[in-house]
């Protein structure tokens, strides 16, 4: 609720340092393999942007000079696939 209360204040963040205090807890579920010495256990987190782009920048593919759709360039029939597999 602290984040929602901050967002309701609608304060500008341009030129400000944004700080996030991320807290989490770890729970270890013991296993038979953990005795007498527990193996290494990893934990971590990562950041992923959400809403950073208006659209996917990797889909910036030039148009086909013949005006075909992308999927039309890769259509094939089952007989073509069978011929390719049998010829190998």
Backbone bond lengths (Angstrom), bond angles and torsions (degrees), N, CA, C in turn:
res aa  C-N    CA-C-N  psi(-1)  N-CA   C-N-CA  omega(-1)  CA-C   N-CA-C  phi
1 X - - - 1.451 - - 1.521 111.00 -
2 X 1.319 118.24 -19.18 1.461 120.46 179.84 1.522 111.00 -64.99
3 X 1.334 117.14 -38.95 1.457 120.67 179.81 1.523 111.11 -68.41
4 X 1.321 117.47 -41.14 1.466 119.79 179.54 1.525 110.79 -66.64
5 X 1.326 118.15 -36.18 1.467 120.94 177.10 1.525 110.36 -65.24
6 X 1.334 116.64 -39.79 1.463 120.19 178.16 1.525 110.86 -65.53
7 X 1.325 116.73 -41.63 1.461 120.83 -178.93 1.523 111.23 -65.37
8 X 1.325 117.87 -35.33 1.472 121.16 179.23 1.524 111.75 -63.73
9 X 1.339 117.38 -27.88 1.464 120.80 179.51 1.521 111.55 -67.65
10 X 1.348 117.54 -21.75 1.469 123.40 176.31 1.531 112.51 53.61
11 X 1.325 116.39 43.82 1.462 120.79 178.70 1.523 110.10 -81.72
12 X 1.346 118.29 146.60 1.470 120.05 177.90 1.530 110.51 -70.34
13 X 1.334 116.02 144.92 1.466 120.97 178.74 1.524 112.16 -116.68
14 X 1.325 118.15 0.95 1.464 120.75 178.28 1.522 109.87 -61.40
15 X 1.332 116.03 128.36 1.456 121.72 178.56 1.522 113.92 77.84
16 X 1.320 118.17 5.82 1.460 122.06 179.99 1.525 110.31 -101.39
17 X 1.322 116.47 153.28 1.460 121.50 173.32 1.522 108.10 -83.48
18 X 1.326 116.61 122.54 1.452 121.62 179.13 1.528 108.03 -92.64
19 X 1.318 117.11 125.50 1.460 122.65 -178.58 1.519 108.75 -121.88
20 X 1.323 116.17 133.03 1.459 121.69 175.52 1.521 107.76 -122.03
21 X 1.310 116.87 124.95 1.462 121.82 174.21 1.515 106.61 -97.94
22 X 1.312 115.74 100.65 1.461 121.59 -177.54 1.521 108.39 -92.02
23 X 1.321 117.19 122.31 1.460 120.82 177.27 1.519 109.18 -119.44
24 X 1.312 116.07 145.31 1.461 120.71 178.53 1.525 108.47 -154.65
25 X 1.291 115.24 160.58 1.456 120.27 178.52 1.514 110.42 -119.17
26 X 1.306 116.12 151.72 1.460 121.58 178.67 1.524 109.20 -114.52
27 X 1.287 115.95 138.86 1.456 121.25 176.64 1.517 108.18 -121.36
28 X 1.316 115.97 126.61 1.459 120.54 178.89 1.521 108.42 -102.72
29 X 1.315 116.23 119.60 1.456 121.35 175.75 1.525 107.46 -96.08
30 X 1.341 118.07 107.48 1.469 120.71 -176.49 1.528 112.05 -60.80
31 X 1.338 114.38 144.75 1.462 122.16 176.64 1.520 108.20 -126.85
32 X 1.312 116.62 162.23 1.467 120.81 177.45 1.525 110.10 -58.38
33 X 1.332 116.98 -36.09 1.473 121.43 -177.84 1.531 112.45 -68.24
34 X 1.334 118.24 -14.23 1.465 121.40 -178.80 1.532 112.95 -80.23
35 X 1.327 118.47 -7.88 1.455 120.89 -177.39 1.521 109.81 -107.83
36 X 1.282 121.78 136.10 1.459 129.03 4.68 1.525 113.05 -87.53
37 X 1.329 117.96 -12.22 1.465 120.48 -179.09 1.522 108.49 -123.45
38 X 1.317 115.57 127.00 1.462 119.52 179.21 1.526 109.67 -79.09
39 X 1.333 117.67 132.46 1.464 119.90 176.37 1.532 110.45 -70.42
40 X 1.282 115.81 174.96 1.464 121.14 -179.86 1.524 109.83 -64.97
41 X 1.319 115.93 140.49 1.459 122.06 176.43 1.524 107.32 -126.70
42 X 1.330 117.28 129.20 1.459 121.72 -175.98 1.524 110.98 -103.38
43 X 1.316 115.66 149.53 1.461 121.99 173.38 1.519 107.53 -145.96
44 X 1.299 116.16 152.72 1.455 119.43 178.63 1.511 111.07 -179.06
45 X 1.303 115.87 -177.69 1.452 121.42 176.64 1.519 108.13 -152.78
46 X 1.306 116.08 165.55 1.459 120.61 179.54 1.513 110.74 -144.66
47 X 1.300 115.43 161.09 1.459 121.63 177.81 1.516 109.45 -103.87
48 X 1.311 116.47 136.96 1.456 121.98 174.85 1.522 108.10 -130.08
49 X 1.316 117.41 127.99 1.465 118.85 179.75 1.524 111.16 -68.95
50 X 1.309 115.68 149.57 1.461 121.94 176.80 1.520 107.23 -136.35
51 X 1.320 116.78 119.03 1.455 120.31 -178.89 1.517 113.60 79.85
52 X 1.330 117.20 20.23 1.464 121.23 -178.52 1.523 111.19 -72.54
53 X 1.338 117.03 -37.31 1.459 122.89 178.65 1.525 109.77 -113.28
54 X 1.316 116.00 156.01 1.468 121.01 174.05 1.519 111.08 -75.41
55 X 1.338 116.37 -27.50 1.465 121.86 179.07 1.528 107.49 -152.55
56 X 1.316 117.03 171.24 1.456 122.00 -178.07 1.535 109.54 -72.32
57 X 1.337 119.46 115.14 1.466 120.98 -177.69 1.524 113.71 -70.09
58 X 1.322 118.86 -17.79 1.463 120.43 179.59 1.517 112.12 -77.95
59 X 1.323 117.64 -8.36 1.462 120.58 179.76 1.525 111.95 -94.54
60 X 1.313 116.74 22.34 1.458 121.75 179.13 1.527 108.85 -85.18
61 X 1.331 116.11 72.19 1.458 122.76 -177.34 1.525 108.32 -100.90
62 X 1.332 118.81 132.54 1.462 119.75 179.16 1.530 111.28 -63.77
63 X 1.321 115.38 150.44 1.461 120.22 179.67 1.524 110.80 -68.26
64 X 1.324 115.68 151.38 1.457 122.28 176.76 1.529 108.41 -70.67
65 X 1.339 119.08 133.34 1.463 120.77 -179.11 1.532 112.75 -62.22
66 X 1.344 117.69 -23.88 1.466 120.77 178.91 1.518 112.26 -86.83
67 X 1.330 117.30 -0.28 1.452 121.04 178.52 1.511 114.37 77.81
68 X 1.347 117.36 13.14 1.460 120.17 -180.00 1.524 110.21 -79.37
69 X 1.309 114.64 153.80 1.457 120.23 173.05 1.525 108.46 -74.27
70 X 1.318 117.13 158.47 1.464 121.98 179.98 1.523 111.04 -55.21
71 X 1.341 117.05 -45.45 1.463 120.05 -176.48 1.527 111.95 -66.80
72 X 1.343 117.85 -27.12 1.465 120.65 179.83 1.523 111.73 -68.82
73 X 1.324 117.40 -27.35 1.462 120.84 -178.49 1.528 112.30 -71.66
74 X 1.326 117.90 -17.78 1.460 120.82 -173.60 1.518 112.72 -120.45
75 X 1.311 117.93 17.99 1.456 119.98 177.97 1.517 109.77 -74.77
76 X 1.307 115.63 142.99 1.454 121.48 177.53 1.518 107.95 -150.13
77 X 1.292 116.47 163.78 1.462 119.67 178.94 1.521 109.44 -101.08
78 X 1.318 116.35 162.90 1.468 120.57 178.03 1.522 111.34 -61.54
79 X 1.331 117.66 -32.83 1.467 119.58 -179.82 1.524 111.01 -66.37
80 X 1.347 117.90 -35.18 1.464 120.79 176.44 1.525 110.58 -63.56
81 X 1.328 116.22 -41.02 1.463 120.27 -179.30 1.524 109.98 -66.43
82 X 1.332 117.24 -45.04 1.464 120.94 -179.40 1.525 110.79 -63.01
83 X 1.337 117.64 -39.96 1.459 121.52 179.10 1.524 110.27 -62.57
84 X 1.336 116.38 -43.03 1.460 120.58 -179.84 1.520 110.96 -64.24
85 X 1.329 117.10 -43.39 1.466 120.76 -179.10 1.526 110.77 -66.17
86 X 1.332 117.64 -43.76 1.463 121.14 -177.89 1.522 112.75 -69.31
87 X 1.328 118.00 -26.46 1.465 120.26 -177.14 1.526 112.27 -81.63
88 X 1.318 118.01 -8.26 1.478 119.88 -177.19 1.477 112.46 -85.11
